[in-house]
Amino acid sequence: MTLSLPNQGGLSLIPYLMAGHPDLATTREIGRKLVNTGIAALELGIPYSDPLADGPVIQRAGQRALDAGATTEACLEVAADIAAERAAPVLLMTYVNPVLAYGPQRFARDAAQAGVAGVIIPDVPVEESAGIARTMTVAGLETVFLVAPTSPDDRIAAACAASTGFVYCVTVTGITGSRSALPTDVNALLAKVRTHTDLPVAAGFGISSAEQVSLLRGHADAAIVGSAIVNELDAGRDPGPLVRELLSACK
Ligand SMILES: O=P(O)(O)OC[C@@H](O)[C@@H](O)c1c[nH]c2ccccc12
């Protein structure tokens, strides 16, 4: 499924799941349900031992997934099962090391064959991304790059130029994880990013509540929510109700 966020003043939702947390069967089951709820895309994390951008909740989820044997191969199979619903595009969030270990071309080919729409590889600096981005693009995958509040204009421009599908705007300085309040200048950052691109812009990091999602209406094209969903699974709850609540805050 191609990745196309509305980009017409409407806000949509991109929930994140860590593949293999708490186990692969649960990711498959929850992922299949979530793509049928009206979300814009599902971001599926591939666990990795040194997740430098991840806060404690996602780090723990990744470790649990690795301990339970969630290999990249197994995660790609789960991605394929979720993508087979053909209900919402599936994006893979992975650090560059698992991709290099798997082999970039093999990874790109297998992800595309699995029906994955695109990849987010947060630790590839945009200046060094041309090779790996080309490998993904040739396979038919979108490449989403991140811009942060600390990114100078030239790096925002470079990340926007390298991105396809949408641009991931990191709302806070630091790592993933719920925050009680988002910085007040998020919307200014989103507006600045828009001066560099016509692509949709998604906001992520620290968004956990319906109230925070609703503050992004009219500013972002999508809200990305990770840790809050992982938290539900940690507590043994189905994240469906939270996702539905977040979705209604998009309207
Ligand atoms: O967990 P949060 O604060 O809701 O943020 C989204 C985030 O989890 C997800 O997009 C993500 C998980 N790991 C990442 C690493 C880098 C960039 C983004 C991510």
The ligand as a MOL file (V3000), in Angstrom:
LIG
                    3D

  0  0  0     0  0            999 V3000
M  V30 BEGIN CTAB
M  V30 COUNTS 19 20 0 0 0
M  V30 BEGIN ATOM
M  V30 1 O 7.4080 7.0820 22.0300 0
M  V30 2 P 6.9290 8.4100 21.6020 0
M  V30 3 O 7.4740 9.4940 22.4830 0
M  V30 4 O 5.4570 8.4410 21.4240 0
M  V30 5 O 7.5980 8.7330 20.1710 0
M  V30 6 C 7.2860 7.9880 18.9350 0
M  V30 7 C 8.2660 6.9510 18.7230 0
M  V30 8 O 8.1950 6.0430 19.7840 0
M  V30 9 C 8.4640 6.1950 17.4310 0
M  V30 10 O 8.2420 6.9350 16.3020 0
M  V30 11 C 9.8890 5.7240 17.5270 0
M  V30 12 C 10.3050 4.6520 18.2530 0
M  V30 13 N 11.6580 4.5790 18.2280 0
M  V30 14 C 12.1440 5.6240 17.5390 0
M  V30 15 C 13.4420 6.0080 17.2890 0
M  V30 16 C 13.6630 7.1480 16.5780 0
M  V30 17 C 12.5890 7.8680 16.0730 0
M  V30 18 C 11.2800 7.5020 16.3220 0
M  V30 19 C 11.0420 6.3720 17.0540 0
M  V30 END ATOM
M  V30 BEGIN BOND
M  V30 1 2 1 2
M  V30 2 1 2 3
M  V30 3 1 2 4
M  V30 4 1 2 5
M  V30 5 1 5 6
M  V30 6 1 6 7
M  V30 7 1 7 8
M  V30 8 1 7 9
M  V30 9 1 9 10
M  V30 10 1 9 11
M  V30 11 2 11 12
M  V30 12 1 11 19
M  V30 13 1 12 13
M  V30 14 1 13 14
M  V30 15 1 14 15
M  V30 16 2 14 19
M  V30 17 2 15 16
M  V30 18 1 16 17
M  V30 19 2 17 18
M  V30 20 1 18 19
M  V30 END BOND
M  V30 END CTAB
M  END
